[in-house]
Amino acid sequence: MSHKLPPEMAEITRLTSSGKLTEATALIQRLVRGAASPVPPQQPPQARLRTGLGETLRGLAARVLPAGLDLGLGGGAPLEPLPDGASFETLSFTGPAGSRDYKLYVPANRSAGPLPLVVMLHGCTQGPDDFAAGTRMNALAEEHGCLVAYPGQLSTANAQKCWNWFNPDDQGRDRGEPSLIAGITRKIMRDHPVDPARVYAAGLSAGGAMAAILGTAYPDLYAAVGVHSGLPVGSARDVPTAFAAMRQGTSGGERSGRGAPVIVFHGDQDSTVNPRNADAVAAQILASHDTLVTDRNGQTPGGRTHKQTIHTDPVGRVLCEQWTVHGAGHAWMGGSKAGSYTDPKGPDASREMLRFFLQHRLGTA
């Protein structure tokens, strides 16, 4: 039997190895769409080959596309109707690094005083509406009286709409995409009654990697960050090293111990972003800190088991909370099927992140 790759897969491998991500992605999309139609039970050999090729290409895409992962072949359900008095508007921000649209959820349940703000960063091929539906963060915003912002990546900035966490120009303060997201955050703070001590950021996959960057680059802006299925700061410098970090895991860049406290979620069966990256995210914030470590094991009723590791500094402040979800892959834990890349079996990452966030304020020990 020959083990030679089919021509299509050989070409995809050649394109990705040479860093031509856009071309590789376009080829995978064309091939998968061509192989995705249902096939009758008594399918002829060519139809079986086409179906098998589609499945193989999806797996290949999951291995080689930078953190995010899917090909955008499915869509989420429409968002639920807004409560009376709530709004979910599309707005725009322009800064030296360019422009980005974002959606802002303003809850009906809001106090007269300053409100917390959570900035949510979607994964590749996703968008603000999809991410809002999948994470159900707007519903939690109603419970807790929070504003929630969803910046949207442009396909012109990245063909898969990934945040460019692997680009050195997008890994630091006051430049590139971090400056755009921080600019959106500050614009909301100017336009709405936001408590400057309670501003947070979270993201999935490429968005999680970007949230980690924000926590390191802007610890004076974000009181805490959430990294779901993401990677540590400085773990890649281009597309090939991004692939390597995703597949193998990485220790990331400099471990300075500076940065916002972080809550980390990762499935231990994630075949897209190696779970070792979660350990590296935690290690970056814990570097040079002496902490008390507490482990807790739990299970979502009728769902997945998990290990929760809490790192507390000598004065009792939680610097890092790491959730390892057993049997879970590359998806937002506890999310809704209305959005893409969710695992409804839990635990509820959105609720746990918001709990963690609201325990942290800027300027407190």
C-alpha positions in Angstrom: 0.0 0.0 0.0 1.3 3.5 -0.8 1.6 6.0 2.0 2.0 9.0 -0.3 -0.1 12.0 0.6 -3.0 12.8 -1.7 -2.0 15.8 -4.0 -4.4 18.2 -2.2 -2.9 17.4 1.3 0.6 17.5 -0.1 -0.1 21.0 -1.4 -1.6 22.1 1.9 1.5 20.8 3.8 3.8 22.6 1.3 1.9 25.9 1.7 1.8 25.8 5.5 5.4 24.8 5.9 6.4 27.8 3.7 4.3 30.2 5.8 1.6 30.8 3.2 -1.3 30.5 5.6 -3.8 32.4 3.5 -3.3 30.2 0.5 -3.4 27.0 2.6 -6.6 28.1 4.4 -8.3 29.0 1.1 -7.4 25.5 -0.3 -8.7 23.7 2.8 -11.9 25.7 2.7 -12.6 24.8 -1.0 -11.8 21.1 -0.5 -13.8 20.7 2.7 -16.9 22.5 1.2 -16.6 20.2 -1.8 -16.5 17.1 0.4 -19.1 18.2 3.0 -22.3 17.2 1.3 -24.3 14.2 2.7 -23.6 10.9 0.9 -26.3 8.2 0.6 -25.7 5.0 2.7 -24.8 3.0 -0.4 -22.1 5.4 -1.5 -19.8 4.6 -4.4 -16.0 4.4 -3.8 -15.5 8.0 -5.1 -18.1 9.4 -2.7 -16.5 7.5 0.2 -13.1 8.9 -0.8 -14.5 12.4 -1.0 -16.1 12.1 2.5 -13.0 10.7 4.0 -10.9 13.4 2.4 -13.2 16.0 3.9 -12.8 14.5 7.4 -9.0 14.3 7.0 -8.7 17.9 5.8 -10.7 19.1 8.8 -8.3 17.3 11.0 -5.3 18.7 9.1 -6.8 22.2 9.4 -7.2 21.8 13.2 -3.5 20.9 13.4 -2.0 23.6 11.3 -4.2 26.7 11.5 -3.1 29.1 14.2 -5.1 29.1 17.3 -8.6 29.1 16.2 -8.7 26.5 14.3 -11.9 26.1 12.4 -12.7 26.9 8.8 -15.9 28.9 9.3 -18.1 26.3 7.7 -20.9 26.5 10.3 -22.7 29.4 12.0 -24.3 30.0 15.3 -28.0 30.6 16.0 -29.3 34.1 16.3 -28.8 35.9 19.6 -31.7 35.7 22.0 -34.0 38.8 22.2 -32.7 41.6 24.4 -34.3 42.3 27.7 -36.3 45.6 27.9 -33.8 48.4 28.5 -30.7 46.5 27.3 -28.8 47.3 24.1 -26.3 45.5 22.0 -24.8 48.0 19.5 -22.2 47.9 16.8 -19.6 50.7 17.3 -16.2 51.5 15.9 -12.8 52.7 17.1 -9.9 54.2 15.1 -6.4 54.6 16.4 -2.9 54.9 15.1 -2.8 51.1 14.4 -6.0 51.1 12.4 -9.7 50.6 13.0 -11.9 47.8 14.5 -15.6 47.5 15.0 -16.9 46.1 18.3 -20.2 45.3 19.8 -21.1 46.6 23.3 -23.7 45.1 25.5 -25.3 47.4 28.0 -27.5 45.5 30.5 -30.9 46.5 31.5 -29.9 45.7 35.1 -27.4 48.4 35.8 -26.8 50.5 38.9 -26.5 54.3 39.0 -22.8 54.0 39.8 -19.8 52.9 37.8 -20.1 49.4 36.2 -17.5 46.7 35.6 -16.5 46.1 32.0 -15.5 42.8 30.4 -13.7 42.7 27.0 -14.3 39.4 25.2 -12.0 38.4 22.4 -13.3 35.7 20.0 -11.3 32.9 18.4 -10.5 32.4 14.7 -13.4 32.4 12.2 -15.7 33.7 14.9 -17.2 37.2 15.4 -18.8 39.2 18.2 -22.3 37.8 17.7 -21.1 34.2 17.5 -18.9 34.6 20.6 -21.6 36.4 22.6 -24.1 33.6 21.8 -21.6 30.8 22.6 -20.3 32.2 25.9 -23.6 33.6 27.1 -21.7 36.4 28.7 -24.5 38.9 28.0 -26.9 36.9 30.3 -24.3 37.0 33.1 -23.9 40.7 32.5 -27.6 41.0 33.3 -27.1 39.1 36.5 -24.1 41.1 37.7 -24.7 44.5 36.1 -21.7 44.5 33.8 -20.9 46.0 30.4 -19.5 43.5 27.9 -17.5 44.5 24.8 -16.7 42.2 21.9 -14.0 43.6 19.5 -14.1 42.0 16.1 -11.1 41.1 14.0 -11.0 41.9 10.3 -10.5 39.3 7.6 -8.2 41.8 6.0 -6.0 41.7 9.1 -6.0 37.9 9.2 -7.7 35.6 6.7 -9.2 33.4 9.4 -10.1 36.5 11.6 -7.6 35.4 14.2 -6.0 37.9 16.5 -2.4 38.0 15.5 -0.9 36.9 18.8 2.1 35.3 17.0 3.2 38.6 15.3 5.9 40.5 17.3 4.2 43.8 16.2 1.0 42.7 18.0 2.6 41.5 21.2 3.4 44.7 23.1 2.0 47.9 24.6 0.9 50.8 22.5 1.3 49.1 19.1 -0.6 46.8 16.8 -3.7 45.0 17.9 -3.2 45.3 21.7 -3.3 49.1 21.2 -6.6 48.8 19.3 -8.2 46.7 21.9 -6.9 48.9 24.7 -8.2 51.9 22.7 -11.7 50.3 22.4 -11.6 49.7 26.2 -10.7 53.3 26.9 -13.3 54.7 24.5 -16.0 52.7 26.4 -14.6 54.0 29.6 -15.0 57.6 28.3 -18.5 57.0 26.9 -20.0 55.0 29.7 -19.9 55.0 33.5 -17.2 52.3 33.9 -15.4 51.6 37.2 -11.7 52.0 36.2 -10.7 49.5 38.9 -13.0 46.8 37.5 -12.0 46.3 33.8 -11.2 42.8 32.6 -10.4 40.9 29.4 -10.9 37.3 28.3 -10.6 35.3 25.1 -10.7 31.9 23.4 -7.8 30.4 21.6 -6.3 33.2 19.5 -8.4 35.5 21.6 -7.1 33.9 24.8 -3.5 34.4 23.6 -4.3 38.0 23.0 -5.9 38.4 26.4 -2.7 37.1 27.9 -0.8 39.8 26.0 -3.2 42.5 27.3 -2.7 41.3 30.9 1.1 41.7 30.5 1.1 44.9 28.4 -1.6 46.7 30.3 -1.7 45.7 33.9 -2.7 49.3 34.7 -5.8 48.9 32.6 -7.0 45.3 33.2 -7.5 44.2 36.7 -7.5 40.5 35.7 -7.7 38.4 32.5 -9.1 35.1 31.3 -7.2 32.8 29.0 -9.3 29.9 27.5 -7.5 27.4 25.4 -4.8 30.0 24.6 -1.1 30.4 24.7 1.5 32.4 26.7 2.9 35.7 25.7 5.9 35.5 23.4 5.3 31.8 22.5 5.6 32.6 18.7 7.2 35.1 16.4 5.7 34.1 13.1 3.3 31.5 11.5 5.7 28.5 11.6 6.6 29.0 15.3 2.8 29.5 16.0 2.2 26.0 14.6 5.0 24.6 16.7 3.7 26.2 19.9 0.2 25.0 19.2 1.2 21.5 18.5 4.0 21.0 21.1 3.4 23.6 23.8 5.8 26.2 24.8 7.3 28.0 27.9 6.5 31.3 26.3 8.7 34.4 26.5 10.2 36.2 29.5 8.7 35.1 32.8 8.8 38.4 34.7 6.0 37.8 37.1 4.5 41.1 36.0 1.0 41.3 34.7 -2.7 41.0 35.7 -4.0 38.0 37.7 -5.2 35.3 35.3 -7.8 32.6 35.2 -7.0 29.8 32.8 -9.2 27.2 31.2 -8.0 24.3 29.0 -9.3 20.9 28.0 -6.8 18.1 28.6 -7.8 16.5 25.2 -7.3 19.7 23.2 -5.6 18.6 20.0 -5.5 22.1 18.5 -3.7 24.0 21.2 -1.5 21.7 23.4 -2.6 21.8 27.1 1.0 22.4 28.1 0.4 26.0 27.0 -2.0 26.5 29.9 0.8 25.6 32.3 3.0 28.2 30.6 0.4 30.9 30.9 0.2 30.3 34.6 3.9 30.1 34.9 4.4 33.6 33.4 2.3 35.3 36.0 3.6 33.2 38.9 7.3 33.8 38.0 9.2 35.3 41.0 6.2 34.9 43.3 6.0 32.6 46.3 2.5 31.2 46.4 0.3 28.8 48.4 -1.1 26.2 46.0 -4.5 24.6 46.6 -6.0 21.8 44.4 -9.7 21.1 44.1 -11.3 18.4 42.1 -14.9 18.6 40.9 -17.5 17.6 38.4 -20.3 19.4 36.6 -23.6 17.7 37.3 -24.0 15.2 34.5 -20.9 16.7 32.8 -17.1 16.8 32.9 -14.7 16.4 35.8 -12.0 19.0 36.3 -9.1 20.0 38.5 -8.9 23.5 39.8 -5.5 24.8 41.0 -5.4 28.1 42.9 -2.2 30.0 43.5 -2.4 32.6 46.3 0.3 35.1 47.4 1.3 35.6 51.0 -1.3 38.3 51.6 -4.1 36.1 50.3 -4.5 37.5 46.8 -5.3 34.9 44.1 -2.7 35.4 41.3 -3.8 32.5 39.2 -6.6 30.0 39.0 -6.1 27.2 36.5 -8.9 24.8 35.4 -8.0 21.6 33.7 -11.1 20.0 32.2 -10.8 16.3 31.7 -11.9 14.8 28.4 -12.5 18.2 26.9 -11.2 19.5 23.6 -10.8 22.9 22.0 -14.0 24.6 23.0 -15.5 27.2 25.5 -16.5 25.2 28.5 -20.1 25.4 29.6 -21.0 27.4 26.5 -24.2 27.3 24.4 -24.7 25.4 21.2 -26.0 28.7 19.8 -22.3 29.6 19.2 -19.4 27.8 17.6 -16.6 26.0 19.5 -18.5 25.4 22.8 -18.7 22.4 25.1 -22.0 22.6 27.0 -20.9 19.8 29.4 -19.1 22.4 31.4 -17.9 23.6 33.8 -19.2 27.1 33.1 -16.1 29.1 32.1 -18.1 32.3 31.7 -19.5 32.2 35.2 -16.2 31.2 36.8 -14.3 33.9 34.9 -16.7 36.6 36.0 -16.6 35.4 39.6 -12.8 35.5 39.4 -12.8 39.0 37.8 -15.1 40.6 40.3 -12.8 39.5 43.1 -10.0 41.6 41.6 -9.7 45.4 41.5 -6.8 47.6 40.3 -4.9 49.2 43.2 -5.6 46.5 45.7 -3.2 44.0 47.2 
